[in-house]
Amino acid sequence: MRLADAAGQVAAAMAAVTPPGIPVLMPGEGAGAPDGPLLRYLTALEAFDRRFPGFRSETHGVTLAPETGDYLIECVPAADGPAGDGPGGAAAADAVSRPPAGRAAAVPVRVRRRPATR
């Protein structure tokens, strides 16, 4: 699925940008909003690859569309989509990609140091 269409979808495969090789998207995780940090980051890498074709970034779990050069990520098929029997669906995608209802309150933490003993 193209990045432009991935907003609100549930990932079916891991995506990891190297270096450093830390996954930015795990299977079962929502891709988030179109202007969210994950899709903006991957879109920036896609734009870089188009601008500087000899210096492509290495992104595991992302394939290039041969005809357009678009980044493609694997997503769980929606229940109402072309593969109608998929476990996903709009409600599942919303549940995974929706931010928490409220922010957790900050809790002050006091650190006490014990005197050094010899």
TORPA-4810 file (N, C-alpha, C, O; in nm, 3 decimals):
<nodes>
NODE_1_0.084_-0.116_0.000_0.000_0.000_0.000_0.090_0.124_0.000_0.188_0.130_0.074_M
NODE_2_0.055_0.222_-0.083_0.132_0.346_-0.090_0.124_0.421_0.043_0.025_0.410_0.115_R
NODE_3_0.229_0.498_0.075_0.228_0.575_0.199_0.110_0.671_0.204_0.053_0.694_0.310_L
NODE_4_0.075_0.728_0.089_-0.036_0.823_0.084_-0.168_0.757_0.124_-0.260_0.826_0.169_A
NODE_5_-0.178_0.625_0.109_-0.301_0.553_0.143_-0.291_0.479_0.276_-0.388_0.416_0.318_D
NODE_6_-0.178_0.486_0.343_-0.154_0.404_0.463_-0.207_0.466_0.591_-0.208_0.398_0.694_A
NODE_7_-0.249_0.590_0.590_-0.298_0.654_0.712_-0.415_0.576_0.768_-0.510_0.543_0.696_A
NODE_8_-0.409_0.546_0.898_-0.516_0.474_0.964_-0.516_0.324_0.940_-0.604_0.255_0.991_G
NODE_9_-0.420_0.273_0.865_-0.413_0.129_0.836_-0.328_0.059_0.942_-0.254_0.123_1.016_Q
NODE_10_-0.340_-0.072_0.948_-0.264_-0.153_1.042_-0.153_-0.225_0.966_-0.179_-0.290_0.864_V
NODE_11_-0.030_-0.213_1.015_0.085_-0.273_0.948_0.080_-0.425_0.957_0.039_-0.482_1.058_A
NODE_12_0.122_-0.491_0.849_0.132_-0.636_0.846_0.277_-0.681_0.853_0.304_-0.800_0.870_A
NODE_13_0.371_-0.589_0.840_0.513_-0.623_0.843_0.590_-0.511_0.912_0.544_-0.397_0.921_A
NODE_14_0.708_-0.545_0.961_0.793_-0.449_1.028_0.862_-0.359_0.926_0.897_-0.404_0.817_M
NODE_15_0.881_-0.233_0.961_0.961_-0.141_0.880_1.073_-0.087_0.968_1.047_-0.036_1.077_A
NODE_16_1.196_-0.099_0.922_1.312_-0.053_0.998_1.404_0.023_0.905_1.443_-0.027_0.799_A
NODE_17_1.440_0.143_0.946_1.531_0.227_0.867_1.672_0.200_0.917_1.698_0.201_1.037_V
NODE_18_1.764_0.176_0.823_1.903_0.152_0.861_1.993_0.256_0.797_1.964_0.299_0.685_T
NODE_19_2.100_0.298_0.861_2.122_0.274_1.002_2.026_0.355_1.087_1.974_0.455_1.037_P
NODE_20_2.001_0.324_1.204_2.058_0.225_1.296_1.989_0.090_1.293_2.038_-0.002_1.358_P
NODE_21_1.880_0.073_1.221_1.812_-0.055_1.215_1.706_-0.074_1.321_1.662_-0.187_1.346_G
NODE_22_1.665_0.033_1.384_1.560_0.025_1.486_1.425_0.030_1.415_1.401_0.119_1.334_I
NODE_23_1.335_-0.064_1.445_1.204_-0.064_1.378_1.126_0.064_1.409_1.122_0.110_1.523_P
NODE_24_1.064_0.119_1.306_0.978_0.236_1.324_0.831_0.196_1.315_0.743_0.275_1.351_V
NODE_25_0.804_0.074_1.267_0.667_0.025_1.255_0.670_-0.126_1.274_0.748_-0.196_1.209_L
NODE_26_0.584_-0.176_1.363_0.579_-0.319_1.391_0.446_-0.377_1.342_0.347_-0.305_1.333_M
NODE_27_0.443_-0.507_1.310_0.317_-0.568_1.268_0.209_-0.551_1.376_0.234_-0.571_1.495_P
NODE_28_0.089_-0.513_1.332_-0.021_-0.490_1.425_-0.030_-0.348_1.474_-0.127_-0.312_1.540_G
NODE_29_0.069_-0.267_1.443_0.070_-0.128_1.487_0.005_-0.040_1.381_0.020_-0.065_1.261_E
NODE_30_-0.068_0.061_1.424_-0.131_0.154_1.331_-0.029_0.248_1.270_0.065_0.291_1.337_G
NODE_31_-0.047_0.280_1.143_0.044_0.371_1.074_0.024_0.516_1.118_0.111_0.600_1.094_A
NODE_32_-0.088_0.546_1.180_-0.113_0.680_1.231_-0.177_0.771_1.129_-0.224_0.727_1.023_G
NODE_33_-0.177_0.898_1.162_-0.240_1.000_1.079_-0.151_1.034_0.960_-0.031_1.009_0.963_A
NODE_34_-0.211_1.092_0.853_-0.130_1.127_0.737_-0.021_1.229_0.769_0.084_1.230_0.706_P
NODE_35_-0.048_1.315_0.868_0.052_1.414_0.907_0.122_1.375_1.037_0.185_1.459_1.101_D
NODE_36_0.111_1.248_1.075_0.176_1.200_1.196_0.325_1.179_1.174_0.372_1.180_1.060_G
NODE_37_0.399_1.160_1.282_0.545_1.150_1.271_0.595_1.034_1.186_0.692_1.050_1.112_P
NODE_38_0.531_0.918_1.194_0.579_0.802_1.118_0.565_0.823_0.968_0.662_0.807_0.894_L
NODE_39_0.447_0.858_0.923_0.426_0.875_0.778_0.501_0.997_0.725_0.545_0.996_0.610_L
NODE_40_0.517_1.101_0.806_0.599_1.215_0.761_0.744_1.173_0.744_0.809_1.213_0.647_R
NODE_41_0.795_1.092_0.837_0.934_1.045_0.830_0.956_0.959_0.706_1.051_0.980_0.631_Y
NODE_42_0.867_0.861_0.685_0.882_0.775_0.568_0.863_0.852_0.438_0.929_0.823_0.338_L
NODE_43_0.773_0.950_0.437_0.753_1.033_0.318_0.876_1.118_0.290_0.911_1.140_0.174_T
NODE_44_0.943_1.166_0.395_1.066_1.243_0.377_1.176_1.155_0.317_1.250_1.199_0.230_A
NODE_45_1.186_1.030_0.363_1.284_0.937_0.305_1.252_0.907_0.159_1.341_0.899_0.076_L
NODE_46_1.123_0.892_0.130_1.080_0.867_-0.008_1.118_0.986_-0.097_1.167_0.967_-0.208_E
NODE_47_1.095_1.108_-0.049_1.131_1.228_-0.125_1.282_1.238_-0.145_1.328_1.277_-0.252_A
NODE_48_1.359_1.202_-0.041_1.505_1.203_-0.052_1.550_1.104_-0.159_1.636_1.136_-0.241_F
NODE_49_1.493_0.983_-0.158_1.531_0.882_-0.256_1.500_0.927_-0.398_1.575_0.896_-0.491_D
NODE_50_1.392_0.999_-0.416_1.359_1.050_-0.550_1.455_1.161_-0.592_1.494_1.170_-0.708_R
NODE_51_1.492_1.244_-0.497_1.578_1.358_-0.528_1.722_1.314_-0.553_1.790_1.369_-0.640_R
NODE_52_1.768_1.215_-0.477_1.906_1.166_-0.488_1.905_1.015_-0.512_1.932_0.939_-0.419_F
NODE_53_1.874_0.970_-0.634_1.855_0.827_-0.660_1.978_0.741_-0.634_1.962_0.622_-0.607_P
NODE_54_2.096_0.793_-0.641_2.215_0.713_-0.616_2.246_0.694_-0.469_2.337_0.620_-0.434_G
NODE_55_2.171_0.760_-0.383_2.197_0.756_-0.239_2.073_0.711_-0.163_2.035_0.771_-0.063_F
NODE_56_2.011_0.606_-0.209_1.886_0.558_-0.148_1.907_0.517_-0.003_2.010_0.462_0.035_R
NODE_57_1.805_0.545_0.076_1.808_0.499_0.214_1.772_0.351_0.217_1.701_0.302_0.128_S
NODE_58_1.820_0.281_0.317_1.787_0.139_0.331_1.676_0.128_0.433_1.696_0.155_0.552_E
NODE_59_1.559_0.089_0.387_1.445_0.075_0.476_1.390_-0.066_0.460_1.325_-0.097_0.360_T
NODE_60_1.416_-0.151_0.558_1.368_-0.290_0.553_1.217_-0.290_0.576_1.167_-0.219_0.663_H
NODE_61_1.146_-0.370_0.499_1.002_-0.378_0.511_0.928_-0.280_0.422_0.805_-0.278_0.420_G
NODE_62_1.002_-0.199_0.349_0.943_-0.104_0.254_0.993_-0.142_0.115_1.113_-0.158_0.095_V
NODE_63_0.902_-0.158_0.021_0.941_-0.188_-0.116_0.909_-0.068_-0.204_0.828_0.018_-0.168_T
NODE_64_0.974_-0.063_-0.319_0.951_0.046_-0.414_0.861_-0.003_-0.526_0.881_-0.112_-0.581_L
NODE_65_0.761_0.077_-0.560_0.677_0.046_-0.675_0.763_0.067_-0.799_0.815_0.176_-0.819_A
NODE_66_0.780_-0.035_-0.885_0.871_-0.025_-0.998_0.835_0.087_-1.096_0.924_0.151_-1.151_P
NODE_67_0.708_0.110_-1.118_0.668_0.209_-1.219_0.672_0.352_-1.167_0.693_0.445_-1.245_E
NODE_68_0.652_0.373_-1.036_0.646_0.510_-0.983_0.756_0.543_-0.884_0.785_0.661_-0.863_T
NODE_69_0.817_0.443_-0.823_0.917_0.469_-0.720_0.856_0.501_-0.585_0.927_0.540_-0.493_G
NODE_70_0.722_0.485_-0.573_0.655_0.510_-0.445_0.698_0.407_-0.342_0.724_0.291_-0.376_D
NODE_71_0.705_0.449_-0.217_0.727_0.355_-0.108_0.597_0.277_-0.086_0.488_0.334_-0.088_Y
NODE_72_0.611_0.146_-0.066_0.496_0.060_-0.038_0.520_-0.013_0.093_0.629_-0.067_0.115_L
NODE_73_0.419_-0.015_0.179_0.428_-0.093_0.303_0.313_-0.193_0.305_0.207_-0.169_0.248_I
NODE_74_0.336_-0.306_0.371_0.234_-0.410_0.380_0.139_-0.377_0.494_0.183_-0.351_0.606_E
NODE_75_0.008_-0.379_0.465_-0.093_-0.351_0.566_-0.194_-0.466_0.571_-0.212_-0.538_0.473_C
NODE_76_-0.258_-0.480_0.686_-0.363_-0.581_0.703_-0.481_-0.540_0.617_-0.522_-0.423_0.622_V
NODE_77_-0.538_-0.632_0.539_-0.653_-0.595_0.457_-0.772_-0.557_0.544_-0.799_-0.621_0.646_P
NODE_78_-0.842_-0.453_0.504_-0.962_-0.410_0.576_-1.075_-0.508_0.550_-1.082_-0.568_0.443_A
NODE_79_-1.163_-0.526_0.647_-1.274_-0.619_0.633_-1.367_-0.578_0.519_-1.431_-0.663_0.457_A
NODE_80_-1.374_-0.448_0.492_-1.461_-0.400_0.385_-1.384_-0.369_0.258_-1.438_-0.312_0.164_D
NODE_81_-1.255_-0.409_0.255_-1.171_-0.380_0.139_-1.176_-0.492_0.038_-1.265_-0.576_0.044_G
NODE_82_-1.080_-0.494_-0.057_-1.081_-0.592_-0.163_-1.068_-0.736_-0.113_-1.120_-0.827_-0.176_P
NODE_83_-0.999_-0.757_-0.001_-0.980_-0.892_0.050_-1.081_-0.919_0.161_-1.044_-0.982_0.260_A
NODE_84_-1.203_-0.877_0.149_-1.311_-0.876_0.244_-1.305_-0.966_0.365_-1.379_-0.941_0.461_G
NODE_85_-1.222_-1.070_0.368_-1.221_-1.159_0.484_-1.106_-1.127_0.579_-1.078_-1.207_0.668_D
NODE_86_-1.042_-1.013_0.564_-0.927_-0.979_0.648_-0.967_-0.949_0.791_-1.081_-0.913_0.818_G
NODE_87_-0.872_-0.964_0.886_-0.901_-0.940_1.026_-0.904_-0.792_1.061_-0.941_-0.757_1.174_P
NODE_88_-0.866_-0.705_0.971_-0.856_-0.562_1.000_-0.989_-0.493_0.990_-1.091_-0.544_1.037_G
NODE_89_-0.989_-0.379_0.930_-1.111_-0.301_0.916_-1.090_-0.163_0.972_-0.992_-0.138_1.044_G
NODE_90_-1.180_-0.073_0.941_-1.165_0.065_0.985_-1.166_0.076_1.137_-1.087_0.152_1.193_A
NODE_91_-1.253_0.002_1.204_-1.259_0.010_1.350_-1.129_-0.041_1.413_-1.081_0.018_1.510_A
NODE_92_-1.072_-0.149_1.359_-0.947_-0.201_1.413_-0.834_-0.103_1.389_-0.751_-0.083_1.478_A
NODE_93_-0.829_-0.042_1.272_-0.724_0.055_1.243_-0.737_0.176_1.334_-0.636_0.226_1.384_A
NODE_94_-0.859_0.224_1.356_-0.879_0.338_1.443_-0.839_0.306_1.586_-0.780_0.389_1.654_D
NODE_95_-0.872_0.186_1.631_-0.840_0.148_1.769_-0.690_0.143_1.790_-0.643_0.177_1.899_A
NODE_96_-0.615_0.100_1.690_-0.470_0.089_1.706_-0.402_0.223_1.690_-0.305_0.251_1.761_V
NODE_97_-0.448_0.307_1.599_-0.377_0.431_1.570_-0.428_0.550_1.650_-0.369_0.658_1.643_S
NODE_98_-0.537_0.534_1.724_-0.593_0.645_1.800_-0.501_0.677_1.918_-0.457_0.585_1.987_R
NODE_99_-0.471_0.806_1.943_-0.388_0.841_2.058_-0.465_0.819_2.187_-0.588_0.812_2.185_P
NODE_100_-0.396_0.807_2.300_-0.464_0.788_2.427_-0.560_0.903_2.456_-0.539_1.015_2.410_P
NODE_101_-0.666_0.875_2.531_-0.770_0.975_2.558_-0.715_1.094_2.636_-0.748_1.208_2.603_A
NODE_102_-0.635_1.073_2.734_-0.582_1.184_2.814_-0.434_1.166_2.838_-0.379_1.056_2.823_G
NODE_103_-0.371_1.273_2.874_-0.228_1.266_2.903_-0.208_1.225_3.048_-0.283_1.267_3.136_R
NODE_104_-0.110_1.145_3.072_-0.079_1.105_3.208_-0.015_1.222_3.280_0.065_1.297_3.222_A
NODE_105_-0.049_1.238_3.405_0.008_1.347_3.484_0.153_1.314_3.517_0.188_1.199_3.542_A
NODE_106_0.236_1.417_3.516_0.376_1.398_3.551_0.386_1.373_3.701_0.320_1.440_3.780_A
NODE_107_0.468_1.279_3.739_0.486_1.247_3.879_0.628_1.284_3.918_0.724_1.233_3.859_V
NODE_108_0.643_1.373_4.018_0.779_1.408_4.060_0.846_1.288_4.126_0.783_1.214_4.202_P
NODE_109_0.971_1.270_4.098_1.047_1.159_4.154_1.164_1.216_4.231_1.241_1.296_4.179_V
NODE_110_1.176_1.175_4.357_1.286_1.222_4.439_1.389_1.110_4.447_1.356_0.996_4.482_R
NODE_111_1.511_1.143_4.417_1.619_1.044_4.422_1.706_1.078_4.541_1.759_1.188_4.551_V
NODE_112_1.720_0.983_4.630_1.805_1.003_4.747_1.934_0.924_4.726_1.932_0.807_4.688_R
NODE_113_2.041_0.991_4.752_2.170_0.923_4.741_2.218_0.887_4.880_2.216_0.969_4.971_R
NODE_114_2.259_0.766_4.893_2.315_0.723_5.021_2.462_0.762_5.024_2.530_0.764_4.921_R
NODE_115_2.509_0.794_5.142_2.653_0.827_5.150_2.737_0.704_5.115_2.702_0.590_5.148_P
NODE_116_2.844_0.730_5.050_2.934_0.621_5.010_2.999_0.560_5.133_3.039_0.632_5.224_A
NODE_117_3.009_0.430_5.135_3.077_0.361_5.246_3.201_0.295_5.192_3.210_0.258_5.075_T
NODE_118_3.295_0.282_5.280_3.421_0.220_5.236_3.440_0.088_5.298_3.541_0.022_5.272_R
</nodes>
